[in-house]
C-alpha cells in the first residue's frame, strides 16, 4: 500500500480539536497475480475514513472478445471458460447454449441433465473457495482448510469426468465431449453425501462467530436501488433482498423442472444487504446446490445410457443473426451477445461478466467506511479478477 498525494485531490482542513487534517490518496494494490488477481483500488481517505473509492481495472485484460472473432465455434469454448477460473464449467455453458439456440439444435436429454449436474457441482466449488478465503481475509485461517477438504472431494469427481481440475473444456456445441465414466454417478453421489455430512464443521466456524460478525454485521450495506443502478447480480444482489435467479426466472438446461413446485430448487435471499448477509447467502446456496446435484443424479440414473452429443459437420457455420444468452453463474449473471454473419467464426461475441458490475459498485459502497472495514467489504463482493477484465 503506497501513498500518492494529488494536488487536485489533496485538501487541507481543520479536524476535531483544531488539528489540521489532509485528505490522502492511497493505492490498494495492484496486487500480485498470485493473490486474487491484479485489482487496484484508489481511495481518498480523511484520517481513517474513506471519502472516495475508484476501482481501477484492466491489469489482466487479455482481449478475450477479440480473440473470439478469430476462432471457430469449437475453439471459442476454450476462451470462454478462463475469465472466471472458479466457474469454468458454468462459463462454458453460455457460449454453447447461445450457439445451439442460433442453430436450432436440440441437445440429448442425458446431456442436458449431465450439464445441469456438473454446473451445480461447479457452483459448490466456487462458493466453497469464498467460504474459506473470506474468513482468511478477516484473520481466521482454519476455515480455508475445511473448505478445501470439501473442494477436493468434489474436484475428484469433476476431474474424473472432464479430465481437468480448473479449465474443464467438457462442453461442446451439441452436448458434452464424451459420456460420463462407468460408475461415476455412484462416486458423485457419495462425494455429495460426504460434503453435506461434513459441511456443519465449516459452518460451526463461520455461523455465530463473534469476531466475524463484529467485522461484517452492518458493514458495507447495499440497497436494492444501488443493486439495480449498478447491475449487481447473483448472491450479492440476493443478499440485499433482490429476489432474482435466472435458473428460476428464465430457466435453461433442466432448471425449469428443478425449480418447479415441489422441486429441490429455491432462491436464497436475505434483506440486510451487509457483508454478513452476503456470506450467509453463499453458505445456504451450497446446501441448495447439493440438493440440486442429488436430484440430477437420480434423474440420470432413471435415463440410463444414451447419447450425450449431436454429430456436427466438419465446418460448423452459424446462420446469420444475433442472439443474447444469459446464465446464472455462481457469481451472478453471465451474458453472451453473439452476432453471426453466417461464417464459421463469430462476427462479434460480447461477454457480460458478473464480477465487473459487482466490483463497480465499490465506488458507491466504500465511501463513509473505515479503512479497516475496506477488506471486509472488498472480500464480500466475491469476485474473480479475470472475470472483471476478460
Phi and psi in degrees as a GROMACS rama.xvg file:
@    title "Ramachandran Plot"
@    xaxis  label "Phi"
@    yaxis  label "Psi"
@TYPE xy
-127.688  151.058  UNK-2
-91.8383  145.859  UNK-3
-144.268  75.5775  UNK-4
-64.6094  142.467  UNK-5
-122.385  135.975  UNK-6
-61.4566  -33.6802  UNK-7
-71.2132  -34.3075  UNK-8
-107.715  -11.3829  UNK-9
-78.7729  114.778  UNK-10
-122.671  144.857  UNK-11
-115.851  134.365  UNK-12
-146.225  -171.649  UNK-13
-106.459  119.528  UNK-14
-88.3143  -166.895  UNK-15
-63.1218  140.137  UNK-16
77.8122  10.4618  UNK-17
78.5266  11.8132  UNK-18
-81.9148  141.521  UNK-19
-72.255  130.733  UNK-20
-123.493  156.174  UNK-21
-138.688  136.231  UNK-22
-67.5325  138.4  UNK-23
-123.447  138.361  UNK-24
-94.2673  123.401  UNK-25
-117.963  141.673  UNK-26
-100.973  118.709  UNK-27
-98.5511  100.9  UNK-28
92.7426  -168.117  UNK-29
-69.073  139.331  UNK-30
-86.1357  163.864  UNK-31
-69.9451  145.497  UNK-32
-57.521  -20.3178  UNK-33
-71.5444  -10.4597  UNK-34
-93.8294  -138.482  UNK-35
-66.2943  -21.4313  UNK-36
130.993  178.367  UNK-37
-92.1829  92.5402  UNK-38
-119.264  140.229  UNK-39
-121.642  131.66  UNK-40
-112.992  124.719  UNK-41
-105.738  108.395  UNK-42
-116.821  146.159  UNK-43
-107.18  124.812  UNK-44
-120.594  146.026  UNK-45
-115.064  98.7041  UNK-46
69.4229  -120.074  UNK-47
-99.367  1.86626  UNK-48
-101.42  131.341  UNK-49
-79.5359  126.995  UNK-50
-107.247  -20.2955  UNK-51
-156.331  148.546  UNK-52
-142.487  132.614  UNK-53
-127.494  109.665  UNK-54
-68.1236  128.267  UNK-55
-109.703  109.102  UNK-56
-109.516  173.151  UNK-57
109.837  -2.16194  UNK-58
-70.0167  -21.1608  UNK-59
-110.596  12.5364  UNK-60
-60.4  124.69  UNK-61
-116.874  6.17416  UNK-62
64.3246  39.8545  UNK-63
-59.0146  -37.7608  UNK-64
-66.3195  -35.28  UNK-65
-72.8397  -33.4792  UNK-66
-67.4297  -31.0366  UNK-67
-56.3964  -35.7709  UNK-68
-75.2872  -12.0482  UNK-69
-116.91  18.9969  UNK-70
-130.688  146.636  UNK-71
-77.7575  177.504  UNK-72
-69.1017  -17.193  UNK-73
-79.9778  -35.5786  UNK-74
-80.365  -25.7926  UNK-75
-69.3846  -18.3656  UNK-76
-61.4564  -35.6543  UNK-77
-66.0777  -26.299  UNK-78
-84.7773  -33.86  UNK-79
-70.1731  -19.9791  UNK-80
-97.2181  5.95688  UNK-81
-102.539  -13.5071  UNK-82
-72.5555  -35.3824  UNK-83
-117.672  94.6142  UNK-84
-74.5168  -7.30123  UNK-85
-91.6897  -7.89323  UNK-86
-133.706  41.8688  UNK-87
-60.4969  -44.9799  UNK-88
-64.0571  -44.2668  UNK-89
-63.9892  -34.0975  UNK-90
-71.3231  -29.467  UNK-91
-65.816  -31.8899  UNK-92
-60.8155  -43.4649  UNK-93
-57.3844  -40.8132  UNK-94
-66.7921  -51.5721  UNK-95
-68.4366  -34.3486  UNK-96
-65.824  -39.279  UNK-97
-64.8465  -44.4921  UNK-98
-64.9985  -43.9532  UNK-99
-62.2685  -37.626  UNK-100
-64.4688  -42.4664  UNK-101
-69.4329  -28.0461  UNK-102
-82.7462  -11.826  UNK-103
66.9751  32.5292  UNK-104
-91.7784  135.593  UNK-105
-103.149  122.782  UNK-106
-88.7424  142.183  UNK-107
-53.9351  144.747  UNK-108
-59.0241  -38.0689  UNK-109
-62.2543  -37.7136  UNK-110
-68.5585  -36.3198  UNK-111
-61.1058  -47.299  UNK-112
-71.666  -36.1119  UNK-113
-64.782  -41.4489  UNK-114
-60.4414  -43.8883  UNK-115
-63.1016  -43.678  UNK-116
-60.3974  -49.4188  UNK-117
-67.3778  -33.2568  UNK-118
-65.2352  -38.5937  UNK-119
-73.6161  -35.9487  UNK-120
-64.1101  -39.0196  UNK-121
-64.2427  -35.8853  UNK-122
-63.9175  -41.7654  UNK-123
-64.1133  -42.4582  UNK-124
-59.5928  -42.6689  UNK-125
-61.3286  -50.7608  UNK-126
-65.8197  -37.5442  UNK-127
-62.7496  -34.9825  UNK-128
-60.2764  -46.0619  UNK-129
-73.6242  -32.0721  UNK-130
-66.6449  -24.7846  UNK-131
-90.1231  -39.64  UNK-132
-80.3037  -29.1828  UNK-133
-65.4607  -48.5924  UNK-134
-59.6103  -32.9674  UNK-135
-61.2695  -39.6474  UNK-136
-67.8531  -21.4341  UNK-137
-95.9967  2.24005  UNK-138
108.858  1.7517  UNK-139
-103.393  112.245  UNK-140
-88.5618  -26.7708  UNK-141
-64.34  -42.1816  UNK-142
-56.3938  -31.2875  UNK-143
-67.2959  -29.2643  UNK-144
-69.2048  -39.2241  UNK-145
-69.0362  -39.8459  UNK-146
-62.9619  -40.6552  UNK-147
-72.4372  -28.0836  UNK-148
-60.4989  -44.6403  UNK-149
-71.6787  -36.554  UNK-150
-60.4908  -43.173  UNK-151
-64.0743  -34.0091  UNK-152
-61.6548  -43.9334  UNK-153
-80.8278  -32.7583  UNK-154
-59.5692  -34.8684  UNK-155
-62.1444  -42.8619  UNK-156
-75.9197  -33.4503  UNK-157
-64.7233  -41.9068  UNK-158
-67.3767  -37.4985  UNK-159
-63.0888  -38.2662  UNK-160
-75.6182  -46.6026  UNK-161
-100.06  -23.8171  UNK-162
91.6418  -7.33548  UNK-163
-126.094  155.341  UNK-164
-98.7755  -24.8323  UNK-165
-122.454  -55.1338  UNK-166
-106.538  98.5434  UNK-167
-73.4107  -38.3699  UNK-168
50.4368  45.3534  UNK-169
-103.7  -21.9558  UNK-170
-78.7466  146.651  UNK-171
-136.372  154.403  UNK-172
-61.1163  118.822  UNK-173
103.21  -1.28412  UNK-174
147.127  -130.562  UNK-175
-119.302  163.475  UNK-176
-59.6954  -42.8952  UNK-177
-161.48  172.78  UNK-178
-73.3679  161.575  UNK-179
-70.2443  146.845  UNK-180
-61.5365  155.728  UNK-181
-61.2288  133.53  UNK-182
79.3821  0.607869  UNK-183
-65.4944  -38.2813  UNK-184
-59.9782  -38.2622  UNK-185
-65.0227  -42.0857  UNK-186
-69.7015  -36.1934  UNK-187
-65.942  -42.3462  UNK-188
-62.6762  -40.0084  UNK-189
-65.303  -38.8104  UNK-190
-66.0069  -43.0669  UNK-191
-62.0268  -42.5506  UNK-192
-63.0917  -42.7054  UNK-193
-64.0506  -43.3433  UNK-194
-64.7597  -42.6401  UNK-195
-63.5691  -38.825  UNK-196
-67.3175  -35.7917  UNK-197
-94.6642  -8.7717  UNK-198
-57.6236  -34.6256  UNK-199
-57.0965  -26.1231  UNK-200
-61.6787  -42.1343  UNK-201
-72.6144  -41.5937  UNK-202
-61.4061  -37.1789  UNK-203
-62.0062  -26.1004  UNK-204
-87.7091  -15.0779  UNK-205
-106.648  -51.6215  UNK-206
-71.8269  125.007  UNK-207
80.8287  3.36675  UNK-208
-67.5624  118.394  UNK-209
-62.7866  -41.5523  UNK-210
-68.3301  -45.9455  UNK-211
-61.8164  -42.9216  UNK-212
-65.6932  -36.9455  UNK-213
-64.2917  -31.9405  UNK-214
-83.5416  -16.3335  UNK-215
-122.584  -27.4792  UNK-216
-70.0236  125.387  UNK-217
75.5446  7.29111  UNK-218
-103.985  135.709  UNK-219
64.8183  44.907  UNK-220
-71.8204  130.381  UNK-221
-112.202  127.951  UNK-222
-87.8625  157.145  UNK-223
-57.9898  -32.8056  UNK-224
-65.5432  -41.8361  UNK-225
-67.114  -38.8553  UNK-226
-56.5259  -47.3968  UNK-227
-67.6808  -39.1509  UNK-228
-65.2986  -34.1033  UNK-229
-102.435  0.122926  UNK-230
67.8822  29.4108  UNK-231
-70.858  142.128  UNK-232
-142.44  -178.572  UNK-233
74.7175  -154.732  UNK-234
-56.5851  -33.0011  UNK-235
-65.9439  -43.0436  UNK-236
-67.6108  -42.5108  UNK-237
-67.5701  -25.575  UNK-238
-69.8464  -15.6393  UNK-239
-101.599  14.0585  UNK-240
87.6302  7.60831  UNK-241
-84.0314  101.821  UNK-242
-84.4571  76.8802  UNK-243
-134.516  128.292  UNK-244
-151.015  117.244  UNK-245
-63.2502  -25.0736  UNK-246
-62.4386  -31.8427  UNK-247
-96.3988  -40.5856  UNK-248
-82.9131  -36.7604  UNK-249
-135.01  69.01  UNK-250
-62.5022  144.533  UNK-251
-134.018  176.292  UNK-252
48.8867  -129.97  UNK-253
-103.442  15.894  UNK-254
-69.9778  -26.3288  UNK-255
-59.0796  -41.3281  UNK-256
-74.5018  -39.4047  UNK-257
-69.4713  -31.6374  UNK-258
-98.8376  6.76834  UNK-259
-70.5031  166.605  UNK-260
-55.8368  129.777  UNK-261
89.5298  -9.338  UNK-262
-82.6964  167.854  UNK-263
-76.234  -14.1134  UNK-264
-75.4526  136.873  UNK-265
-153.059  154.323  UNK-266
-98.4586  124.781  UNK-267
-90.2485  126.789  UNK-268
-134.701  159.37  UNK-269
-135.722  169.807  UNK-270
-116.86  -15.5416  UNK-271
-69.1426  -35.0415  UNK-272
71.7618  14.3167  UNK-273
-100.376  -177.361  UNK-274
-59.3516  -40.2599  UNK-275
-64.9519  -41.6173  UNK-276
-62.0235  -39.5682  UNK-277
-64.4145  -39.2022  UNK-278
-67.4162  -40.5596  UNK-279
-64.4481  -39.571  UNK-280
-61.5394  -44.5987  UNK-281
-60.38  -43.1807  UNK-282
-65.5473  -43.7964  UNK-283
-71.0674  -31.8534  UNK-284
-64.9235  -27.5871  UNK-285
-60.6703  -43.9771  UNK-286
-62.7371  -42.6786  UNK-287
-62.8587  -43.7985  UNK-288
-65.9699  -35.1897  UNK-289
-65.1979  -38.4995  UNK-290
-64.8676  -42.1873  UNK-291
-63.5629  -38.794  UNK-292
-63.6863  -42.324  UNK-293
-61.1976  -42.0912  UNK-294
-63.6539  -39.2747  UNK-295
-66.0692  -40.0637  UNK-296
-62.6719  -44.7092  UNK-297
-61.5145  -41.545  UNK-298
-66.7198  -40.5384  UNK-299
-66.7672  -32.24  UNK-300
-65.2263  -36.2876  UNK-301
-73.5608  -25.3076  UNK-302
-74.9318  -33.1628  UNK-303
74.3469  -168.955  UNK-304
-72.5052  153.975  UNK-305
174.181  177.928  UNK-306
-68.2993  150.874  UNK-307
-124.617  8.43926  UNK-308
-156.242  170.239  UNK-309
-111.63  137.175  UNK-310
-67.5286  128.239  UNK-311
-106.978  154.256  UNK-312
-68.4787  161.587  UNK-313
-60.2861  -40.4129  UNK-314
-114.162  114.05  UNK-315
-94.1709  116.822  UNK-316
-118.618  136.906  UNK-317
-97.4231  134.965  UNK-318
-57.2431  153.701  UNK-319
-62.6828  137.449  UNK-320
149.506  -168.559  UNK-321
-142.043  157.518  UNK-322
-154.098  133.708  UNK-323
-110.695  125.222  UNK-324
-122.043  130.147  UNK-325
-122.435  139.193  UNK-326
-129.236  155.947  UNK-327
-91.0998  87.0072  UNK-328
-72.9459  162.912  UNK-329
-53.1557  -32.6543  UNK-330
-96.3597  -2.75367  UNK-331
139.727  -161.199  UNK-332
-70.6378  130.87  UNK-333
-111.402  126.921  UNK-334
-120.793  139.218  UNK-335
-127.181  114.027  UNK-336
-102.935  107.699  UNK-337
-104.373  126.571  UNK-338
-117.791  124.961  UNK-339
-119.268  143.361  UNK-340
-111.808  26.0974  UNK-341
80.0887  17.7632  UNK-342
-104.734  179.59  UNK-343
-84.536  -5.64692  UNK-344
-121.99  151.409  UNK-345
-66.4311  140.279  UNK-346
-73.7273  -34.7903  UNK-347
-154.982  136.716  UNK-348
-137.46  99.6288  UNK-349
-90.7138  127.141  UNK-350
-104.312  124.117  UNK-351
-104.361  107.124  UNK-352
-99.5446  148.883  UNK-353
-67.727  -42.1735  UNK-354
-63.4598  -31.0834  UNK-355
-60.1483  -49.1296  UNK-356
-68.9754  -38.1863  UNK-357
-64.3768  -33.2978  UNK-358
-83.6627  -31.2471  UNK-359
-58.343  -29.5907  UNK-360
-72.9866  -9.31487  UNK-361
-59.1813  -33.7328  UNK-362
-62.5393  -21.5023  UNK-363
-92.7207  -37.1773  UNK-364
-91.62  -26.2583  UNK-365
-73.9006  -40.3377  UNK-366
-55.8444  135.437  UNK-367
97.7365  -15.6181  UNK-368
-93.8275  162.812  UNK-369
-79.9758  154.592  UNK-370
-57.1914  -35.9062  UNK-371
-63.152  -27.4843  UNK-372
-88.5814  -7.81953  UNK-373
-61.2231  -43.1046  UNK-374
-65.3819  -39.854  UNK-375
-62.5462  -40.8488  UNK-376
-71.598  -46.4418  UNK-377
-58.7483  -46.0629  UNK-378
-65.3612  -30.5339  UNK-379
-77.8705  -3.80828  UNK-380
-79.5572  -11.4212  UNK-381
46.4231  68.4131  UNK-382
-120.938  160.857  UNK-383
-119.422  128.003  UNK-384
-62.8699  -37.2591  UNK-385
-61.9242  -27.5625  UNK-386
-75.5646  -20.1264  UNK-387
-80.0911  -47.2339  UNK-388
-89.3314  -28.847  UNK-389
